[in-house]
């Protein structure tokens, strides 16, 4: 039986999404989804660029109904979980935090995930959600308190002072005009 979105359950690892009764194969390796999430936080990409990245990376053949494809793609990336819609402070960045997220996920998974030829996004996300106490969780905790304007405990102040470069979220440097043009070409937003 194929793992399609139509018969998706918490026990399945879907490999395609159904849009208007047609199954579209998707890239499900965690590396592909992380590339999409990194692009989502890229200040140099506008909404059209971010949509192009999602469609171009996730779908092996991009569906005609791109609006529905984006909606289904986001549901897949979120593992079907709904949030309450409230805005929350940004306290993590997939690109910046990769050096501390990957070891934490490795600990939970019991294996070096970068050495695996393939790991389904939902499996990666499950490991990520179970990280628990770690250097990464301390970073996120301090970021969250700072974003909320809460007073840091003495040990958190010391942690922040000793790990400021890891705790402070970086702002991406401006891309050159050539880089921007090349990205637009790559994602089909500009003629080659």
Secondary structure by P-SEA (a helix, b strand, c coil): cccccccccccccccbbbcccbbbbbbccaaaaaaaaaaaacccccaaaaaaaaaaccccccccaaaaaaaaaaaaaaccccccccccccccccccaaaaaaaaaaaaacccccccccccaaaaaaaaaaccccaaaaaaaaaaaaaacccccaaaaaaaaaccccccccccccccaaaaaaaaaaaccccc
